[in-house]
Amino acid sequence: MNFETLGPHVKNSFLFKGSEKTPFLAPRGVYTTHDHLLVSDTGRNRVFIWKKIPKTAYSEPDLILGQSDLSDTSRNSGGAVTAGTLHYPSGIWSNGNVLIVADAWNHRVLIWNSFPSQNAQPADIVLGQPDFESNQPNVQGIGANPSSQTLHWPYGVFSDGKSLWIADTGNRRVLFYQNLPSDNFQAADNVIGKPDFTTRDYENIEPIWPYSVKVSTNKQMVIADTQFYRNLIWDKAEYAFSTPANCIIGQVDFDASGQNQFGLFPSSKSLNWTYDACFYKNGLLVNDTGNSRILWFKEIPTENNAEATAVIGKRDFNTGSENKETLMGTSSSLYWPFSITTNNNQLLIADTGNHRIVITDLNF
């Protein structure tokens, strides 16, 4: 890869492709904690764990969840769903002890109460399903109404170590647990984006297709609202239960829904299929997935349609995924990055379309 295409705001960049025996296939989730690296190898229905962030292109994982060994890649390990299997894992969160994985296509979230120590280790707690052997959307299947206990395509998870937020994407809402759940099928305490737990219809002022949710140490909240090509920001996370977002990134108001604001090319204000965001220092990094870039806001925006400070993944703000550098050769730059995480001043990007993790130092 020509790392110059990432722009001047990063340095010391390198690529990580996972196991040399079976490299990543469309990894959608990446997270770091205590210098551990956790990657949802989504296309192969497994989560990889390295106890140290690798420094070479390939490294064999220390642990595999969802599969017994590297040769197994089928959904639910080629059999029925259990406490130890995965189907399209996406979002990950851990504090080095508790581990939480969004097992999206099993319509559940799995929790390990202590950090796993063996391959295919069964989870301790399941949310969204009454037991570890069930995996239908909203328990009863397609068309069933949601409840405070059910999930439908949960793609994102986040915790501050005490509470838990789940981006219940298919139900067009975010579920909130005041304390980390301790029981299977535990009911959520509150919901963001809906007036109650059984409503799925939406208004434009609500998160319409929430793919990830993050909360800063200052209790600010950002939700990547994919369907309307925007990120929603609340000054305080608790405001989200009762009020619309204070600020919108990517659109001028709640009714605007244009891909790149209906422009032919992106700009410093527009988004295209945004799937994640990450608080960093006093600002915000936003995954502009469809434009194959990351936008940096030096200060967290306070007004709609704010202009980004810098861009990572493109040479300028007006170059998108359909331009020369990515149209015929995606390996020359980012291609559909789904999630990001930071480790001190290091940025890790799930470069999903290129089947790899990009690891780089931030230079701002």
N, C-alpha and C positions, 0 to 999 in steps of 0.2 A: 504493500500500500504506500502511496505517496502521501505522507502525513502532512504535507503542506496544504492539502485540501481541507484539513481540519481548521485552518486559520491560525492567526498569530496569538490566540488567547490560551493555547495549550502548549505543553512541551514534554519531552521525555516520553513520547507515546510509544506503545507497543500493542501487539495483538495477542490475544489468548484464545485458543481454539478448543480447549478442553482436553479430553483423553485422546491420545494419538491412535488408540485402537478403535474407538468410536467417537469421533469429534461431535461437537454440538450440532444439533439440528433445530434451527429456529428458536434459540433461547429467548424467552420473553421476560424472565425475572432475574434480577441480580441484586444482591445485598451483601453488605460487609458488617461484621461486628467482631471486636477483639482480634482484628487482623485475619479472621476467617473469611473465606469467600464462599458464598452460596449462590448457585445458579440453577434456575428452573430450565432444564433442557427439555423444553416444552414438546418439541416434535417427537421426542422419544420417551415421553411420559415418565420422567424421573427428575430428581433433584440431586445435584452434585454438591459435595462439601469438601473444601480444602481448608486445612487448619492454618495455612499461611497463604497469603495472596501470591500466586505463582509469578515468576519473573521471566518465564520462557514461553514459547508459543504453545507448547504442549506439556501437560503434567497429569499424571494419573490421580484421580480423586482419592481422598482418604475415606470418604463414605458415599454411598449411593442410597437414596430413598426412592421407594416406588418400584424398584427392581432388585432382584437378588444379586446380579452381577452385571458386568459391562455388556455382555452379549444379549441381555434381555432388553427389549425396547417396546414391546406391545402395550397397548392400553390395558390398565389393570393387570399387568404381567401376563396377558394372554388368557386370563380367566375371569372369574367373578370378582366383584369389588370386595376388598377387605380393608382392615385397618392399616395394612402395609402396602397398599397399591395406590397408584395415581393415574389420572386421565387428564392430560392437558394442564399440568400445574403452571401457575403464573406467578402471582405476587408472593413475596416472602418477607417475613420479619423475624428477627431474633435479637435478644440481648446477650447472647452467649450462653444462656441457660434455657429459657423457654424458646421454642421454635414454632412458628405459625406459617402454614402454607395454604394458599388458595388453590384447592383442587377443583379447578373451574368446571370441567365437563363431568365430574361426578357430583356437581352442584352441592359442594360442601367445603368447609374449612377444617383443616386438621391441626391439632395442637399436640406437641410433645412437651410434657411438663418439665423434663430435663433434656439437655442437649443429647441427641442420638449418639450412640457409640458403636452401632453395628449396622451393616447393610440391611435394607428393607425392614428396619425396625418399625413395629406397629406404632401408630399414634395412640396417645392416651385419651384424647377427647375429639369428638366429631360435632361440628355445628352444621345445621342445615338439614340433617337427616336424623331419624330416630335411632339408627344404629349404624354400624360400620358396613353392613351388607346392603344398604339401600342407597340409591343414587339417582332418583328421578327428580326433575325440576319441581320445586315446591312440593316435594314428597309424592304428590299424587299424579305428577306428569304434566306434559304440555297442556296449557289451558287452565290449570288449577290456579286459584287465587293464592297470593302469598299470605304469610302470617308472620308473627314475631319470631317464629322458630325456623322458617324455611328460607331456602336460597335458590337462585336461578342464575347460573353463570357468574359466580363470584370471582372476579379477576384481581382485585386489590385488597391487601390487608395492611393495617398499620396499628402500632401500639406505642404508647409512651412508657410502657413497663407496668402500667396500672390498668388503664382502660384499653378497649379494642374497638377499632372501626373497620367495617367490612364494606368494600364497594360491591354491593349486590347488583351487578350490572344489568342482568336480564330482568330484574324487577324494578329497575330505574330508581334506585334509592341507595342510601348508605345506612347500614345498621350500626348501632352503638351499644356497647356493653360497658357499664360503669366500672366493673372489675373484670379481670381476665376470667373467662368462664372456667368452671370447675366440674361441670356436668355435661354429658351428652345431650344434644338437642335443646340446649338451654335457650330460653327466650331472650331476645334483645330487650334492653331497657328503654331505648328510644330509637327514632328513625329520622333521617334527614332526607328531605326531598318529597315527602308525602305527608298528608294530614293524619294518616293512621297506617297500621301495619297491613291492611288488606287491599289498599288502593294501588293500582299499577298505572292507571292513566296519568298523564303529566300535563303540566303547564310550562310555558317557556321560562318562567322564573325559577324553575326547579332543575336540579341536575337530571338530564334526560338520559344519558348513557354514561354514568360515572364509572370510569375504568380504574382510577387510583385515587386514594385519599391520603393526604399527609398533614401532620400537625407539627408546628414549630415549637421550640422551647418556650417561645413567648405566647403559645396557644393560638397562633394564627392558623387558619385552615385553608388548604387549596385542594380542589377536586378537579381532576382532568375530565371534562365533560365532552366526550369524543364526538357525539352525534352532531352537536352544534359547533364543533371546531373552536372550542373555547376552554379556558380554565376559570373557575370560579373561586374567589377569595373572600374569606370572612375575617374580620379583624380579630374575632375571638371564636374559637370552635363552638362554644355553647350557643352563640347567636344562630348557628345554622339550623337549630331545631325549630325556630319560630320565624326567622326572617330570611329574605333572599340575600344573596351574596352582596357584599359591599362593593365589589369591584369585579369587572370582567376583563380577562386578557383574551385578545383575539377577535372581539366583536365590539360594536359601538353601543349596543344595548341588548336587552334580553330577547328581543324579537328577531335580531339579526342572526342569520345562520349560514352565511356564505362560506364556501370552501375558498380559503385565501381571500375572503371578503368579495367573492365573485370576480377576483382578478385573474388575469392570465398567468401572472407570476407572483411569487410571495413578496412580502415586504417586511419591514421591521415591526409591523403591527399585526400581521396576519398569521393564522395557523391552518393546518391541514391534517386532520386525523391525529389529534393530540392524545397521547396515552399515559403520560406521567409528568410529574414535576418533583422538584427537590429543593427544600430550603437550604441555602448555603450562605454562611456569614450573615450579612444583613439583607441579602437579596434572594432571588429565586431563579432556579434553572428550570426550563420548561421543555419537555420533549415535543418537538414539532415533527411527529413521526412521518407524516405523508410528504413533508418537504425534506426528509432525511437530514435533519439538523437539530441542534439544541439552542434555544434562545436564553440569553442571560439578562436578567434585570438586576441592576446593581442595588436598587432599592425596591422593596416590594411595592408594586403599583397601588395607588390609592384612587385612581380614576380609570374609567373604562377606556379600552383601546390604547393602552400605553405603548410607547415605543421601546423596543428592547435596546439594551445598552450594547450588546455584542452578540455575535453568532458563532457557534462551533459546528463544524461539519461542512461549511460552505465558505467560499472566499468573500462573499458579500451577502447582503440581505435579499437580493433579487434573484438568486439562483436556487432552483428547486430540484426535485427528483427527476424531472423530465429534461433537464439540461444536459449538455454535452458530457460532463464528467461522470454522470451516473446513468445516462440513457443506455449506453452500450457496454459499460464496464463498471459494474457496481463495486467491484473490489477496490476501486481507486478512491472511494470515500465511504461515508456512512450510507447505509441503505435500510430504511425503515427501523430506526432504533425505538424499541418499545419501552424500556425502563432504564433508570439511572440511579446511582447511589454515590455517595462520597465517603472517602476515608481520609480524614484530615484535609489536605489540599489535593488529594487524588480523586479524579472522576472516573467511574467505571460505567460503561455504556453497554447495554445489551443490544448489540448491532444485529438485530434479528434477521434481517434479510440477507446478511452476509454470513450468518451462522458462526458468530464469534462475539467475544467481549473485547471492547477497546478500552485500554487502561492508559490514562494520561494524567499529567499534572496540570492543574489549573494555574493560569498565569495572570490572575487579577484578584 
